[in-house]
Amino acid sequence: MGKKDKKTAKGRLDKYYHLAKEQGYRSRSAFKLIQLNKKYSFLEKSRCLVDLCAAPGGWLQVAKKYMPVSSLIIGVDLAPIKPIPSIITFQEDITTDKCRSIIRNELKTWKADVVLHDGAPNVGISWLQDAFSQSELTLKALKLAVEFLNQGGTFVTKIFRSKDYNNLIWVFNQLFKKVEATKPASSRNVSAEIFVVCRDFLAPKKIDPKFLDPRSVFQEVEIGPKNKSIDVLNPGKRKRYREGYEDGNYTLYKEISILDFINSDDPIQILGDVNKLKFDTEKAKELLNHESTTEEIKICCDDLKVLGKKEFKNLLRWRNIVKEKKQDQSIENNSTKDDEKVDEDQIIQDELDELTKEKQAQQKRVRRKTNEKRQKNVVRMQLKMISPTDIALESSGPDGGDPLFDLKQVLRKIRKGNMDIVLDQENDNDDIMIEDQNLLKDQYEVSEDNDDVQLEKELDELYEQYVERRAERDAKYKVKKTREEYEDWNDIQKSESSDDNDNITMESVHSQDDSYSSSSDSNSELENETSNKLKSEPPKKKKKLLTNLSDDDSKVQKVGGLSKKATLFFDNPLFKDVLKNYDNENHKTNQSDEEEFIKNEKFNEKSDKSNDDSDLNLEDNSDLNSDDDSNLNLEDDSNLNLEDDSDLNSEDDSDLNLENETNSDVFDVKDKVTELNGHFLKRKADDIGDGINDNIEIVPQDKDNDKEMWDANEFDDDEKRMKRVKEIGLTTAEAITLAQQLVNRQKTKYDLIDEGFHRTTYNDREGLPEWFLDDEKQHNKLNMPVTKEAVQAIRERMKALNARPIKKVAEAKARKKIRAVRKLNKLQKKTDAIMDSADMTEKEKVNTISKMVSKTQNKTKKEVKLVVAKGPIKGKKGRPKGVKGRYKMVDSRLKKDARAIKRVNQKGGSRKRQKRR
Ligand SMILES: C[S@@+](CC[C@H](N)C(=O)[O-])C[C@H]1O[C@@H](n2cnc3c(N)ncnc32)[C@H](O)[C@@H]1O
């Protein structure tokens, strides 16, 4: 029987039962304390603990495990507790003074850091009664806790969710700083128990005794008045009543007026409770004269306790007759006042009941609807009509509040290790009072605002970690980031040493080189590049974003490179007049611009020409070195090599006169070309900037503040983009299209301004999370129209870039070339010396020089073609067909034969050596 009961009683043999058995805990409720401690961590920092209602001792075991060694732990219970080493236990009722004094004796001078109470009184009368006894016991435990707790101590108690709950919590709040109600996962959902953790005991000097008096703390509970009374018609069903005497009446004898009996709603109860019905008042006495009031009735009213079923029935019948006929009006008049009072109370009670019922019905309806909706969603999901995310988006809580699948809520609960609360709220049974639910919710929500902030922080941190992880995994991403940093650093360097920029230094050549190779997609190359950069110049120095406005150049940049926001601001109609004035001048400016453009175009042509010339020169050079550079094709990478060549200046400047002559033009040309590339963009910026220039007072920035000022928000990347355009030209089809449109006058300044207004114009980026901005950067882009030609141009450019050799090859080629140039220079010196010598005739001089030149040229070995001998003759006769130039006949065995010959020769050599010895 026992086994069966165990299994059926609320599924007692659950996970925690088995876990407790496995881990040697005496009760499954040990896990409740473990989970509570996990959430609030009060055991680890405590040195003294009192466990009220501790049997069989599961909580004591947990306390011993989690508290510091040699802590004082005391346990008390009605039931005996099997001894646990180093824990003091005794058997006593916690509501008694004896128990109090024993605890005091055990504690001596100590005070407890934690008082636990998991008491469950012997229950089973009715739910209401059980809950009340539990609350009463809790209050008793609190009384002990208040006496023995240290200031700042913790009191953990179990309560039932009943109507006394609020009162108890109120009392707790008066005595403790923090009061939180929670239901650990190990507490069964079907159980109405809940645990309240009261922390930071305030230890007031005086405590109002009312706080700890059940009569003042709890509302009155009607405790089974029906149980007490005797059902006179069914005396066999009588239940025992051990409550004792009624308040204010300490006798067992009871008399009431006959009028009360007649007017009572429950006459049977009166007959059971009362000893005598009195005809005391005048109106009552009138009843004695009533026709139906027989002598028997009168005698029966005299002593009800001796009557039997029959007499009681007679009495009731008589009552009905008296009431029905209403012969005695005075009876009713007499009792009017009492009646009204009773009726009023009844009405209020009925109304309250109705309201509660209505509320409960409403809650039920909402819950049913939510369940139906959920059910429908599940079906729809199974039919693949919707995805789980859709449900999460559309579903909301029963009150139209928080969504059912609120990620934040779930995350929060998971983070707290308190997932069960979410589940509990869903699974709550009807018998659990709804008011209590709401109160619980309120309590949980107290810390939700803080939690939100915390959660946001944690999410941000997680995103940062994700970005770092991605950077670690993705070499490209890492390189991109490093390059960005490096470029900023380089920009600063450049701007700092802008005075020296006329002469191209080694660094600047390097940076140009880098910017070229940056377009290559090769990961390894990028990594090498980055690591080199990192080695040479760690970009740790802080960026200097604000330039000195007193400097003329920077002034222009500041106005021309207005940020988008600033540009939009000045596009306000308020500035219309300014723009009008500007418009008048615009025509003139446009003319001069056109002239400038034509000039530039011409210059461009010229530069192209000179570029070709330089290529030719280089070709000549390469011809001179043809023996060394047979694989070099200088024509292909003239531009690139020219840059690399400048690298070589450092090696031997004197040797590079010839090179410099060739290259200087090309560098000039390149500068002009980049200038032209930037021309259109700069003009666009100037168009907008110049118009407003006059009306803005530009305040020079304080030099001293310069170092201090660093504001990421003020970062203006227009300026950066301009620089990049100057360096490598327009890189997107959109930019080329725009440039074309501006040049061809298909677009005006106003068009640009108009286009500046779009749906994302006023998007405020401030305060937005990093991950969102990153995502926006990637996907939320304007769709700019592009022309076929622009796309074609970009493609061509990419093709050209792809066709270029990688940096290492280019460097190798450049090294070969420099060697060739050196040789050429030496040769020239020698020929000069020969030409100057007076000892040789002109003919001899020519012969010697031509010999020297041919010597340098003939160094390349002439290629010998290997021809495999086939057929019967095996190539022994004459030149094989179709073979031109030098050739060598080989057969398939040639390799082996050659090795054999070598071996034999070696052997022969060693024998000779041995002989010599
Ligand atoms: C749920 S059990 C406690 C389990 C305990 N926390 C553990 O972990 O083993 C409840 C206990 O409260 C005790 N109890 C109920 N009323 C009590 C009272 N007035 N004084 C002392 N103990 C009481 C019962 O004897 C019972 O052992």
The ligand as a Tripos MOL2 file, in Angstrom:
@<TRIPOS>MOLECULE
LIG
   27    29     1     0     0
SMALL
NO_CHARGES

@<TRIPOS>ATOM
      1 C1          8.7130   19.6470    5.2680 C.3       1 LIG1
      2 S1          9.2500   19.1030    6.8100 S.3       1 LIG1
      3 C2         10.7850   19.8860    6.9430 C.3       1 LIG1
      4 C3         11.8160   19.2900    6.0860 C.3       1 LIG1
      5 C4         13.1760   19.7880    6.3650 C.3       1 LIG1
      6 N1         13.3180   21.1530    5.9740 N.3       1 LIG1
      7 C5         14.2320   18.9720    5.6460 C.2       1 LIG1
      8 O1         14.8800   19.4550    4.7950 O.co2     1 LIG1
      9 O2         14.3920   17.8060    5.9870 O.co2     1 LIG1
     10 C6          8.2650   19.9590    7.8900 C.3       1 LIG1
     11 C7          8.5550   19.7090    9.3340 C.3       1 LIG1
     12 O3          7.9500   20.6850   10.1140 O.3       1 LIG1
     13 C8          7.7540   20.1000   11.3890 C.3       1 LIG1
     14 N2          6.8590   20.9040   12.2060 N.ar      1 LIG1
     15 C9          5.5840   21.2060   11.9760 C.ar      1 LIG1
     16 N3          5.0950   21.9630   12.9800 N.ar      1 LIG1
     17 C10         6.0920   22.1410   13.8520 C.ar      1 LIG1
     18 C11         6.2080   22.8230   15.0860 C.ar      1 LIG1
     19 N4          5.1850   23.4740   15.6270 N.pl3     1 LIG1
     20 N5          7.3820   22.7890   15.7090 N.ar      1 LIG1
     21 C12         8.4250   22.1050   15.2030 C.ar      1 LIG1
     22 N6          8.3710   21.4500   14.0460 N.ar      1 LIG1
     23 C13         7.2170   21.4580   13.3680 C.ar      1 LIG1
     24 C14         7.2400   18.7390   11.0610 C.3       1 LIG1
     25 O4          7.4900   17.8640   12.0850 O.3       1 LIG1
     26 C15         8.0410   18.3950    9.8080 C.3       1 LIG1
     27 O5          9.0920   17.5510   10.1400 O.3       1 LIG1
@<TRIPOS>BOND
     1     1     2 1
     2     2     3 1
     3     2    10 1
     4     3     4 1
     5     4     5 1
     6     5     6 1
     7     5     7 1
     8     7     8 2
     9     7     9 1
    10    10    11 1
    11    11    12 1
    12    11    26 1
    13    12    13 1
    14    13    14 1
    15    13    24 1
    16    14    15 ar
    17    14    23 ar
    18    15    16 ar
    19    16    17 ar
    20    17    18 ar
    21    17    23 ar
    22    18    19 1
    23    18    20 ar
    24    20    21 ar
    25    21    22 ar
    26    22    23 ar
    27    24    25 1
    28    24    26 1
    29    26    27 1
@<TRIPOS>SUBSTRUCTURE
     1 LIG1         1 GROUP 0 **** ****
